[in-house]
């Protein structure tokens, strides 16, 4: 088995390069460029407005008409408002598209990740990353990146005009603004780290709640609601505490910045009045300077909020970046990326394992030096005690896990060369606990195939004894099966999996305890269907049913990870009767005796 790359979680996630940000915004650089241009236009138009006011006031004091200046002021104000509205829409469109593309990337990564990776991952935490963290990245683009350019241009323009009006007043203003900027810088890193903690606590809460809801029947059966509620509430409280710490940090920045600006405004008015009285500054200049002071609050506040939002967004990107470390299911690429199908081998070997070793944990082998050959059309039964490694053979053939040593071949081609998706297209599979997807009956039957008509679907349901699923609802094949197929019994789930097999053209059929949830009558029906459907197919069945073992062409006995092949169950009993008490499933031994 391959090992997972060192996750970003153990590294300094807050120190990830801004290249991650660029990777997110690059597909929308055109729209974002337009948004930045519009923000610059708005900034320039905003900066020149006080100059018109100064000109109008000075003109009125000097007895000159100010109508033309006031008209230009109105035009500039309206154009700035229109540009600001357009910039807001373009920014939101670009940020939403960035988030959509990021979600698509996350979904593709998760769907292409190996089963081994999914077994190690916490599903609820992964969902939190896909939903919450992508939303934070969207806010980072909309409120953390785009506003910065316009705010900087506005701030630079304002400072430039303020210096031209009165350098002394500028010194007073800059000293106060510097205090606000220092505060934002000090709070920024703490906000990023706290935001990362909030996101992790959110994932932990989602995991705790998902665990409880997934086993809600068991929880209720044992009256464990209070215990589970306390466990979930503990996670909720931890998320609440971290969120409050972040809220305090964010709340501290904005009022403090505003307070600094208000203090600077009061000082400027007092000092400016003295400057007007002494003569170096005119009344129109003072009004313009005060307007610039008022206007300065917006870009300074925008920059402080953008800086905080950027840190929060970077923390979210760091968590999403961790998903990139998930090992893909088919590292060599999808089946569609490969050349044509592999030629059929000259011999009749359909499935082969060569000296395969497998361990889910280091030092605890599940399969040891397994070699076996299954001929085309052969019916093979795999037996052994629980935990002996029977299902692991099926999972290796399906490509759910990589062997630590050796290789698996299908039609004479190693799975690595053939590709997981191409191999699975040749295999029909019934797991021991078949999954039902949330959705309709049709969706669960077709699994994305478009070559199946309603007649074929209804016919296969009738053959597996599920015709009532179509008849009990007016929606027929489009009836909703509920969350994860909650409306179906265990036996119905298993028969639905059988229906998928009957619809599949695959020549290799893998069955893992395919009748474990069926009553004797339905089991007999499925056995007959398998005999009919598998007549010209290769069938490998993990089972403890004597009937299945007796009708098999060969029996594979799995004992503590070692596989031995026998011609029949009678050969097993004659060749090594001691295995009956050691290596085989008790139910099988008892019934077969």
VEXBANU-32287 format. One record per residue (C-alpha): chain; x, y, z. Coordinates in Angstrom, 1 decimal. Example, Ala and Ser with C-alpha at 12.3 -4.5 7.8 and 13.67 -1.06 7.14 Angstrom:
2
R,mol,px,py,pz
R,A,12.3,-4.5,7.8
R,A,13.7,-1.1,7.1
//
This chain:
593
R,mol,px,py,pz
R,A,0.0,0.0,0.0
R,A,1.2,3.5,-0.7
R,A,1.5,6.0,2.0
R,A,-0.2,9.4,2.1
R,A,2.0,12.4,1.7
R,A,2.7,14.4,4.8
R,A,-0.4,16.5,5.3
R,A,-0.2,20.2,5.4
R,A,-1.8,20.0,8.8
R,A,1.5,19.3,10.4
R,A,3.2,22.2,8.6
R,A,2.7,25.9,9.1
R,A,-0.5,26.3,7.3
R,A,-0.7,30.0,8.0
R,A,2.6,30.4,6.1
R,A,1.5,28.9,2.8
R,A,2.5,31.1,-0.1
R,A,0.1,33.5,-1.7
R,A,0.5,31.4,-4.8
R,A,-2.5,29.5,-3.5
R,A,-4.5,32.7,-3.7
R,A,-3.3,33.3,-7.2
R,A,-4.3,29.8,-8.2
R,A,-7.9,30.5,-7.1
R,A,-8.3,33.9,-8.8
R,A,-6.4,33.2,-12.0
R,A,-9.3,31.8,-13.9
R,A,-11.3,35.0,-13.3
R,A,-8.4,37.4,-13.7
R,A,-10.3,39.2,-16.6
R,A,-13.4,40.0,-14.5
R,A,-11.3,40.8,-11.4
R,A,-9.1,43.1,-13.5
R,A,-12.3,44.9,-14.6
R,A,-13.4,45.1,-11.0
R,A,-10.0,46.6,-10.0
R,A,-10.2,49.1,-12.9
R,A,-13.7,50.2,-11.8
R,A,-12.5,50.5,-8.2
R,A,-9.7,52.8,-9.4
R,A,-12.3,54.9,-11.3
R,A,-14.5,55.1,-8.3
R,A,-11.5,56.1,-6.2
R,A,-10.3,58.9,-8.5
R,A,-13.8,60.3,-8.8
R,A,-14.2,60.2,-5.0
R,A,-10.9,61.9,-4.4
R,A,-11.7,64.9,-6.8
R,A,-15.1,65.7,-5.2
R,A,-13.8,67.8,-2.3
R,A,-11.8,69.8,-4.8
R,A,-15.0,70.8,-6.5
R,A,-16.4,71.8,-3.1
R,A,-13.4,73.8,-2.3
R,A,-13.6,75.6,-5.7
R,A,-17.3,76.3,-5.2
R,A,-16.9,77.7,-1.6
R,A,-13.9,79.8,-2.5
R,A,-15.8,81.2,-5.6
R,A,-18.8,82.1,-3.5
R,A,-16.7,83.9,-0.9
R,A,-14.9,85.8,-3.7
R,A,-18.3,86.6,-5.4
R,A,-17.8,84.3,-8.4
R,A,-20.7,82.1,-9.7
R,A,-20.4,78.5,-8.6
R,A,-23.2,76.9,-10.7
R,A,-20.9,75.3,-13.2
R,A,-18.7,73.8,-10.5
R,A,-21.8,72.4,-8.7
R,A,-23.0,70.8,-11.9
R,A,-19.7,69.1,-12.4
R,A,-19.7,67.9,-8.8
R,A,-23.2,66.3,-9.4
R,A,-22.0,64.6,-12.6
R,A,-18.9,63.2,-10.9
R,A,-20.9,62.0,-7.9
R,A,-23.5,60.2,-10.1
R,A,-20.8,58.6,-12.3
R,A,-18.9,57.4,-9.2
R,A,-22.1,55.8,-7.8
R,A,-22.8,54.0,-11.1
R,A,-19.2,52.8,-11.4
R,A,-19.4,51.6,-7.7
R,A,-22.5,49.6,-8.4
R,A,-21.1,48.0,-11.5
R,A,-17.9,47.2,-9.6
R,A,-19.8,45.5,-6.9
R,A,-21.7,43.3,-9.3
R,A,-18.5,42.4,-11.3
R,A,-16.7,41.6,-8.0
R,A,-19.5,39.4,-6.7
R,A,-19.7,37.5,-10.0
R,A,-16.0,36.9,-10.1
R,A,-15.9,35.8,-6.5
R,A,-18.9,33.5,-6.9
R,A,-17.3,31.9,-10.0
R,A,-14.0,31.5,-8.1
R,A,-15.8,29.7,-5.3
R,A,-17.7,27.5,-7.8
R,A,-14.5,26.5,-9.6
R,A,-12.9,25.8,-6.2
R,A,-15.8,23.6,-5.2
R,A,-15.6,21.8,-8.5
R,A,-11.9,21.2,-7.8
R,A,-12.6,19.9,-4.3
R,A,-15.4,17.6,-5.5
R,A,-13.2,16.2,-8.3
R,A,-10.4,15.6,-5.8
R,A,-12.7,13.8,-3.4
R,A,-14.3,11.7,-6.1
R,A,-11.0,10.7,-7.6
R,A,-9.3,10.0,-4.2
R,A,-8.8,6.4,-3.4
R,A,-11.0,4.4,-1.1
R,A,-8.1,4.0,1.2
R,A,-7.9,7.8,1.5
R,A,-11.6,8.0,2.2
R,A,-11.3,5.4,4.9
R,A,-8.7,7.5,6.7
R,A,-10.6,10.8,6.2
R,A,-13.3,12.3,8.5
R,A,-16.3,12.7,6.1
R,A,-18.0,15.4,8.1
R,A,-14.8,17.5,8.3
R,A,-14.2,17.1,4.6
R,A,-17.8,18.3,3.9
R,A,-17.2,21.3,6.2
R,A,-14.1,22.2,4.1
R,A,-16.0,21.8,0.8
R,A,-18.9,24.1,2.0
R,A,-17.7,26.5,4.8
R,A,-14.1,27.0,3.7
R,A,-15.0,27.6,0.1
R,A,-17.4,30.2,1.3
R,A,-14.7,31.9,3.3
R,A,-12.5,31.9,0.2
R,A,-15.3,33.6,-1.7
R,A,-15.5,36.3,0.9
R,A,-11.7,36.7,0.7
R,A,-11.9,37.4,-3.0
R,A,-14.9,39.8,-2.7
R,A,-14.0,41.6,0.5
R,A,-10.3,41.0,0.9
R,A,-8.7,41.3,-2.6
R,A,-10.7,43.6,-4.9
R,A,-11.4,46.5,-2.5
R,A,-7.7,46.8,-1.7
R,A,-6.7,48.5,-4.9
R,A,-9.5,51.1,-4.8
R,A,-8.9,51.8,-1.2
R,A,-5.1,52.3,-1.7
R,A,-5.7,54.6,-4.7
R,A,-8.3,56.5,-2.7
R,A,-6.0,56.8,0.3
R,A,-3.0,57.9,-1.8
R,A,-5.1,60.5,-3.6
R,A,-6.5,61.8,-0.4
R,A,-3.1,62.1,1.2
R,A,-1.7,63.8,-1.8
R,A,-4.5,66.4,-1.9
R,A,-4.2,66.8,1.9
R,A,-0.5,67.5,1.7
R,A,-1.2,70.1,-1.0
R,A,-3.8,71.8,1.2
R,A,-1.8,71.9,4.5
R,A,1.2,69.7,5.4
R,A,0.9,70.5,9.1
R,A,-2.6,69.1,9.3
R,A,-1.3,66.0,7.4
R,A,1.3,65.3,10.1
R,A,-1.5,65.3,12.7
R,A,-3.6,63.0,10.6
R,A,-0.9,60.5,9.7
R,A,0.3,60.1,13.3
R,A,-3.2,59.0,14.3
R,A,-3.7,56.7,11.2
R,A,-0.3,55.1,11.9
R,A,-1.7,54.0,15.3
R,A,-4.7,52.4,13.6
R,A,-2.5,50.6,11.0
R,A,-0.3,49.2,13.8
R,A,-3.3,47.8,15.5
R,A,-4.5,46.1,12.4
R,A,-1.1,44.5,11.8
R,A,-0.9,43.2,15.3
R,A,-4.4,41.7,15.2
R,A,-4.1,40.3,11.7
R,A,-2.0,37.2,12.5
R,A,-4.0,36.4,15.6
R,A,-7.2,36.7,13.6
R,A,-5.8,34.2,11.0
R,A,-4.8,31.7,13.6
R,A,-8.1,32.0,15.4
R,A,-10.0,31.7,12.1
R,A,-8.2,28.5,11.4
R,A,-9.2,27.2,14.9
R,A,-12.8,28.2,14.2
R,A,-12.8,26.2,10.9
R,A,-11.3,23.1,12.6
R,A,-13.8,23.3,15.4
R,A,-16.6,23.6,12.9
R,A,-15.3,20.4,11.2
R,A,-15.2,18.6,14.5
R,A,-18.8,19.7,15.3
R,A,-20.0,18.5,11.9
R,A,-18.2,15.2,12.5
R,A,-19.8,14.7,15.9
R,A,-23.3,15.5,14.6
R,A,-22.8,13.3,11.5
R,A,-21.7,10.4,13.7
R,A,-24.9,10.7,15.8
R,A,-27.3,11.1,13.0
R,A,-25.8,8.2,11.0
R,A,-26.5,5.9,13.9
R,A,-29.8,7.5,15.1
R,A,-31.6,4.2,15.3
R,A,-28.9,2.7,17.5
R,A,-28.9,5.8,19.6
R,A,-32.6,5.7,20.2
R,A,-32.6,1.9,20.7
R,A,-30.3,2.3,23.7
R,A,-31.8,5.6,25.0
R,A,-28.5,7.3,24.4
R,A,-29.9,10.7,23.2
R,A,-28.7,12.5,26.3
R,A,-25.2,11.2,26.1
R,A,-24.9,12.0,22.3
R,A,-26.5,15.4,22.9
R,A,-23.8,16.2,25.5
R,A,-21.0,15.0,23.2
R,A,-22.3,17.1,20.3
R,A,-22.9,20.1,22.6
R,A,-19.3,19.9,23.8
R,A,-18.1,20.3,20.2
R,A,-20.6,23.1,19.7
R,A,-19.3,24.9,22.8
R,A,-15.7,24.6,21.5
R,A,-16.8,26.1,18.2
R,A,-18.7,28.8,20.0
R,A,-15.7,29.8,22.1
R,A,-13.4,30.0,19.1
R,A,-16.0,32.0,17.2
R,A,-16.3,34.5,20.0
R,A,-12.6,35.0,20.2
R,A,-12.6,35.7,16.5
R,A,-15.6,38.0,16.8
R,A,-13.8,39.9,19.6
R,A,-10.7,40.4,17.4
R,A,-12.8,41.6,14.4
R,A,-14.9,43.8,16.6
R,A,-11.8,45.4,18.2
R,A,-10.3,46.5,14.8
R,A,-13.2,48.5,13.3
R,A,-14.3,50.6,16.3
R,A,-10.6,51.3,17.2
R,A,-9.9,52.5,13.7
R,A,-13.0,54.6,13.7
R,A,-12.1,56.1,17.1
R,A,-8.7,57.0,15.8
R,A,-10.2,58.7,12.8
R,A,-12.7,60.6,14.8
R,A,-10.0,61.8,17.2
R,A,-7.9,62.9,14.2
R,A,-11.0,64.7,12.8
R,A,-11.5,66.7,16.1
R,A,-7.9,67.7,16.3
R,A,-7.9,68.7,12.6
R,A,-11.0,70.9,13.0
R,A,-9.5,72.7,16.1
R,A,-6.0,73.1,14.5
R,A,-7.5,74.0,11.1
R,A,-9.7,76.7,12.6
R,A,-6.6,78.3,14.1
R,A,-4.9,78.0,10.7
R,A,-7.8,79.7,9.0
R,A,-7.7,82.5,11.6
R,A,-4.0,83.0,11.1
R,A,-4.4,83.1,7.3
R,A,-2.3,80.1,5.9
R,A,-5.5,78.1,5.1
R,A,-8.7,79.4,3.6
R,A,-12.2,78.3,4.6
R,A,-12.7,76.4,1.4
R,A,-9.4,74.6,2.0
R,A,-10.4,73.6,5.5
R,A,-13.8,72.3,4.3
R,A,-12.1,70.3,1.6
R,A,-9.5,68.9,4.1
R,A,-12.3,67.9,6.5
R,A,-14.1,66.2,3.7
R,A,-10.9,64.3,2.9
R,A,-10.7,63.3,6.5
R,A,-14.3,61.9,6.4
R,A,-13.6,60.2,3.1
R,A,-10.4,58.7,4.6
R,A,-12.4,56.6,7.1
R,A,-13.8,54.5,4.3
R,A,-10.5,53.3,2.6
R,A,-8.8,52.9,6.0
R,A,-11.7,50.8,7.3
R,A,-11.8,48.9,4.0
R,A,-8.1,48.1,4.2
R,A,-8.4,46.9,7.8
R,A,-11.3,44.6,7.0
R,A,-9.7,43.4,3.8
R,A,-6.5,42.5,5.7
R,A,-8.5,40.5,8.3
R,A,-10.6,38.8,5.6
R,A,-7.5,37.9,3.7
R,A,-6.0,36.2,6.7
R,A,-9.2,34.3,7.3
R,A,-9.4,33.3,3.6
R,A,-5.7,32.1,3.6
R,A,-6.5,29.9,6.6
R,A,-9.4,28.4,4.7
R,A,-7.3,27.9,1.6
R,A,-4.7,26.1,3.7
R,A,-7.3,23.6,4.9
R,A,-8.6,23.1,1.3
R,A,-5.0,22.7,0.1
R,A,-4.6,19.7,2.4
R,A,-7.2,17.8,0.3
R,A,-4.7,18.0,-2.6
R,A,-2.5,15.6,-0.7
R,A,-5.2,12.9,-1.0
R,A,-3.8,10.1,-3.2
R,A,-5.8,9.7,-6.4
R,A,-7.5,6.4,-7.1
R,A,-6.0,6.1,-10.5
R,A,-2.7,8.1,-10.5
R,A,-2.0,7.2,-14.2
R,A,-5.2,8.9,-15.3
R,A,-8.8,8.1,-16.2
R,A,-9.7,5.4,-18.6
R,A,-10.6,8.0,-21.2
R,A,-7.0,9.2,-21.2
R,A,-5.6,5.8,-22.2
R,A,-5.2,4.2,-25.6
R,A,-7.6,1.6,-26.8
R,A,-8.7,-1.5,-24.7
R,A,-6.0,-4.1,-23.9
R,A,-6.1,-7.1,-26.2
R,A,-7.6,-10.3,-24.8
R,A,-4.9,-12.7,-23.7
R,A,-4.3,-15.9,-25.5
R,A,-4.9,-18.1,-22.4
R,A,-8.2,-18.4,-20.5
R,A,-7.0,-16.8,-17.2
R,A,-9.5,-14.0,-16.4
R,A,-8.3,-12.9,-13.0
R,A,-4.8,-13.5,-11.4
R,A,-3.1,-12.5,-8.2
R,A,0.7,-12.9,-8.1
R,A,2.5,-13.0,-4.8
R,A,0.2,-10.4,-3.2
R,A,0.8,-9.0,0.3
R,A,-1.6,-6.5,2.0
R,A,-1.6,-4.9,5.4
R,A,-4.0,-2.1,6.5
R,A,-1.7,-1.3,9.4
R,A,2.2,-1.8,9.5
R,A,3.2,-5.1,11.0
R,A,-0.3,-6.6,10.8
R,A,-0.6,-8.4,7.4
R,A,-4.1,-9.3,6.1
R,A,-2.9,-11.2,3.1
R,A,0.4,-13.0,2.7
R,A,2.0,-14.1,-0.6
R,A,-1.4,-14.8,-2.2
R,A,-1.2,-16.2,-5.7
R,A,-4.3,-17.5,-7.6
R,A,-5.6,-17.8,-11.1
R,A,-9.3,-17.8,-12.0
R,A,-10.2,-19.1,-15.4
R,A,-12.9,-17.6,-17.7
R,A,-16.4,-18.7,-16.8
R,A,-15.2,-20.4,-13.5
R,A,-17.3,-20.2,-10.4
R,A,-15.1,-19.7,-7.3
R,A,-16.2,-19.6,-3.7
R,A,-14.1,-17.9,-1.1
R,A,-14.5,-19.1,2.5
R,A,-12.9,-18.5,5.8
R,A,-13.5,-17.1,9.3
R,A,-14.4,-13.5,9.8
R,A,-11.3,-11.3,9.5
R,A,-9.3,-13.9,7.6
R,A,-8.9,-11.7,4.5
R,A,-11.8,-12.8,2.3
R,A,-13.2,-9.4,1.5
R,A,-9.7,-8.0,1.1
R,A,-9.2,-10.1,-2.0
R,A,-12.4,-8.6,-3.5
R,A,-11.2,-5.0,-2.6
R,A,-7.8,-5.6,-4.2
R,A,-9.5,-6.8,-7.4
R,A,-11.8,-3.7,-7.4
R,A,-8.7,-1.5,-6.9
R,A,-10.0,-0.1,-3.6
R,A,-6.6,-0.8,-2.1
R,A,-3.0,-1.2,-3.5
R,A,-1.1,-4.3,-2.5
R,A,2.1,-3.8,-0.5
R,A,3.7,-6.4,-2.8
R,A,2.8,-8.3,-5.9
R,A,0.2,-7.4,-8.5
R,A,-3.4,-8.0,-9.6
R,A,-4.0,-8.8,-13.3
R,A,-7.3,-8.6,-15.2
R,A,-7.4,-10.3,-18.6
R,A,-3.6,-10.6,-18.3
R,A,-3.0,-6.9,-17.8
R,A,-1.9,-5.4,-14.4
R,A,-4.5,-3.1,-12.9
R,A,-1.9,-0.3,-12.8
R,A,-1.5,-0.5,-16.5
R,A,-5.1,-1.0,-17.3
R,A,-6.4,1.7,-15.0
R,A,-8.9,1.5,-12.1
R,A,-11.8,2.9,-14.1
R,A,-11.2,0.7,-17.1
R,A,-10.9,-2.3,-14.8
R,A,-14.1,-1.5,-12.9
R,A,-15.9,-1.2,-16.2
R,A,-15.3,-4.9,-16.7
R,A,-16.5,-5.9,-13.2
R,A,-19.9,-6.2,-11.6
R,A,-19.8,-6.0,-7.8
R,A,-22.2,-6.7,-4.9
R,A,-20.8,-5.6,-1.5
R,A,-21.8,-7.2,1.7
R,A,-23.6,-4.0,2.8
R,A,-24.8,-2.4,-0.4
R,A,-25.0,1.4,-0.4
R,A,-28.1,3.2,-1.6
R,A,-27.6,6.8,-2.8
R,A,-29.9,9.5,-1.7
R,A,-32.1,10.0,-4.8
R,A,-34.6,8.1,-7.0
R,A,-34.9,4.5,-7.8
R,A,-33.9,5.2,-11.4
R,A,-30.7,6.9,-10.3
R,A,-29.8,4.0,-8.1
R,A,-30.3,1.5,-10.9
R,A,-28.7,3.3,-13.8
R,A,-25.7,4.9,-11.8
R,A,-25.3,7.4,-14.6
R,A,-25.8,5.1,-17.6
R,A,-28.0,6.4,-20.4
R,A,-28.4,3.2,-22.4
R,A,-31.1,1.7,-20.2
R,A,-34.8,2.3,-20.9
R,A,-37.7,2.0,-18.5
R,A,-38.7,-1.4,-19.8
R,A,-35.3,-2.9,-19.0
R,A,-35.3,-1.2,-15.5
R,A,-38.8,-2.5,-14.6
R,A,-38.0,-6.0,-15.9
R,A,-34.9,-6.3,-13.8
R,A,-36.7,-5.1,-10.7
R,A,-39.4,-7.7,-11.3
R,A,-36.7,-10.4,-11.6
R,A,-35.1,-9.5,-8.3
R,A,-38.5,-9.2,-6.5
R,A,-38.6,-5.4,-6.2
R,A,-41.6,-4.8,-8.5
R,A,-43.4,-3.3,-5.5
R,A,-41.0,-0.4,-5.4
R,A,-42.4,0.8,-8.8
R,A,-46.0,-0.1,-8.0
R,A,-46.2,1.6,-4.6
R,A,-45.6,5.1,-5.8
R,A,-47.1,7.2,-8.6
R,A,-43.6,8.4,-9.4
R,A,-42.7,4.8,-10.3
R,A,-39.0,4.7,-11.2
R,A,-38.6,8.3,-10.2
R,A,-39.8,7.6,-6.6
R,A,-37.5,9.1,-4.0
R,A,-35.8,6.4,-1.8
R,A,-35.1,8.9,1.0
R,A,-31.8,9.8,2.7
R,A,-29.3,7.0,1.8
R,A,-32.2,4.8,0.9
R,A,-33.8,4.9,4.4
R,A,-37.1,3.6,3.0
R,A,-35.6,0.3,2.0
R,A,-35.0,-2.7,4.2
R,A,-31.6,-4.6,4.3
R,A,-32.9,-7.2,2.0
R,A,-34.3,-4.7,-0.5
R,A,-30.9,-2.9,-0.6
R,A,-29.2,-6.2,-1.4
R,A,-31.6,-7.0,-4.1
R,A,-31.2,-3.6,-5.6
R,A,-27.4,-4.3,-5.8
R,A,-28.3,-7.6,-7.5
R,A,-30.4,-5.6,-10.0
R,A,-27.3,-3.5,-10.9
R,A,-25.3,-6.6,-11.5
R,A,-28.0,-8.0,-13.8
R,A,-28.0,-4.7,-15.8
R,A,-24.2,-4.8,-16.1
R,A,-22.5,-6.3,-19.2
R,A,-19.4,-7.0,-17.2
R,A,-17.8,-10.5,-17.6
R,A,-16.4,-10.7,-14.1
R,A,-18.8,-10.7,-11.1
R,A,-17.6,-10.2,-7.6
R,A,-20.0,-11.0,-4.8
R,A,-19.3,-10.4,-1.1
R,A,-21.8,-12.2,1.1
R,A,-24.5,-11.4,-1.6
R,A,-27.4,-13.1,0.3
R,A,-26.6,-12.2,3.9
R,A,-29.7,-10.1,4.3
R,A,-32.1,-12.3,2.3
R,A,-34.7,-14.8,3.6
R,A,-34.4,-18.4,2.3
R,A,-37.0,-18.0,-0.4
R,A,-35.4,-14.8,-1.8
R,A,-32.0,-16.4,-1.5
R,A,-33.1,-19.3,-3.6
R,A,-34.4,-16.8,-6.2
R,A,-31.1,-14.9,-6.3
R,A,-29.2,-18.2,-6.6
R,A,-31.3,-19.1,-9.6
R,A,-30.7,-15.6,-11.1
R,A,-26.9,-16.0,-10.5
R,A,-26.9,-19.4,-12.2
R,A,-28.7,-17.8,-15.2
R,A,-26.8,-14.5,-15.3
R,A,-23.4,-16.1,-14.6
R,A,-23.6,-18.9,-17.0
R,A,-21.0,-17.4,-19.3
R,A,-19.4,-15.1,-16.7
R,A,-16.6,-15.5,-14.2
R,A,-18.0,-15.4,-10.6
R,A,-16.1,-15.0,-7.4
R,A,-18.2,-15.2,-4.3
R,A,-17.2,-14.6,-0.7
R,A,-19.7,-16.7,1.2
R,A,-20.6,-18.8,4.2
R,A,-23.6,-20.5,2.5
R,A,-23.1,-24.2,2.0
R,A,-25.3,-24.2,-1.1
R,A,-23.0,-21.7,-2.8
R,A,-19.9,-23.5,-1.9
R,A,-21.2,-26.9,-3.1
R,A,-22.0,-25.6,-6.5
R,A,-18.7,-23.8,-7.0
R,A,-16.1,-25.1,-9.5
R,A,-13.3,-24.4,-6.9
R,A,-13.1,-23.3,-3.3
R,A,-10.5,-20.8,-1.9
R,A,-9.8,-21.3,1.8
R,A,-8.5,-18.1,3.4
R,A,-6.7,-18.8,6.8
R,A,-4.9,-16.0,8.5
R,A,-4.1,-14.3,5.2
R,A,-2.9,-17.4,3.4
R,A,-5.0,-18.7,0.5
R,A,-5.2,-22.3,-0.6
R,A,-7.3,-23.5,-3.6
R,A,-9.3,-26.8,-3.6
R,A,-11.4,-28.4,-6.3
R,A,-14.5,-28.6,-4.1
R,A,-15.7,-28.4,-0.5
R,A,-15.4,-32.2,-0.3
R,A,-11.8,-31.9,-1.2
R,A,-11.3,-29.2,1.5
R,A,-12.8,-31.5,4.2
R,A,-10.8,-34.5,3.1
R,A,-7.5,-32.7,2.6
R,A,-7.4,-30.7,5.8
R,A,-10.2,-31.6,8.2
R,A,-8.4,-29.6,10.9
R,A,-9.3,-26.4,9.1
R,A,-12.9,-27.0,9.9
R,A,-12.4,-25.9,13.4
R,A,-9.7,-23.3,12.8
R,A,-10.0,-21.4,9.5
R,A,-13.6,-21.6,8.3
R,A,-16.7,-19.8,9.3
R,A,-18.5,-21.6,12.1
R,A,-21.9,-21.4,10.3
R,A,-20.5,-22.9,7.1
R,A,-18.8,-25.7,9.0
R,A,-21.9,-26.5,11.0
R,A,-24.2,-26.5,8.0
R,A,-21.9,-28.2,5.6
R,A,-21.2,-31.0,8.1
//
